[in-house]
Amino acid sequence: MPEEIVAIYRGDVIIPLKKLNIPSGSRIKLLIEKVDTKEPLKELGYLKLLHEGEDAGELFEF
């Protein structure tokens, strides 16, 4: 079943803004569409926590 996921693209890596419920190594199909963001600082805070190993998806609503 198709599912829409918003993600951030940084340094050739696509980072989803919510946890994906798919097995690691699964093949997926991406449709890339640029989305304007209203809160870039919120996204940066999420990325910082994610980089530190925290699952911060529940803390941020995008």
C-alpha positions in Angstrom: 0.0 0.0 0.0 1.5 3.4 -1.0 2.4 5.7 1.9 3.4 9.4 1.7 6.5 10.2 3.8 8.1 13.6 4.1 11.9 13.6 4.3 14.9 15.9 4.4 17.7 15.5 1.9 21.1 16.3 3.4 24.5 15.3 2.1 23.2 12.8 -0.4 21.1 11.1 2.3 17.3 11.1 2.5 16.1 11.3 6.1 12.4 10.5 6.7 10.6 12.6 9.3 8.8 9.7 10.8 9.8 6.1 11.5 9.4 3.8 8.6 7.7 0.4 9.2 9.5 -1.5 6.5 12.2 -4.1 6.9 15.8 -2.9 6.5 17.1 -3.6 3.0 13.6 -3.5 1.4 13.4 -2.1 -2.1 11.2 1.0 -2.3 10.2 3.4 -5.0 10.6 7.1 -4.4 8.8 10.0 -6.1 10.7 13.1 -5.4 8.7 16.3 -5.0 10.1 19.5 -3.4 8.1 20.6 -0.3 8.4 24.1 1.1 9.0 24.1 4.8 7.7 26.7 7.2 10.0 25.8 10.1 13.5 25.0 9.1 14.8 25.3 12.7 12.4 22.5 13.8 13.8 20.3 11.0 17.4 21.0 12.1 16.5 20.2 15.7 15.0 16.9 14.6 18.1 16.1 12.5 20.4 16.9 15.4 18.6 14.5 17.7 18.4 11.9 15.0 22.2 12.2 14.5 22.7 11.7 18.3 20.8 8.4 18.0 17.5 9.5 19.5 14.2 8.5 17.9 12.7 12.0 17.9 9.8 11.4 15.6 7.3 11.7 18.5 8.7 15.1 19.5 8.2 16.8 16.1 5.0 17.1 14.1 5.7 18.1 10.5 
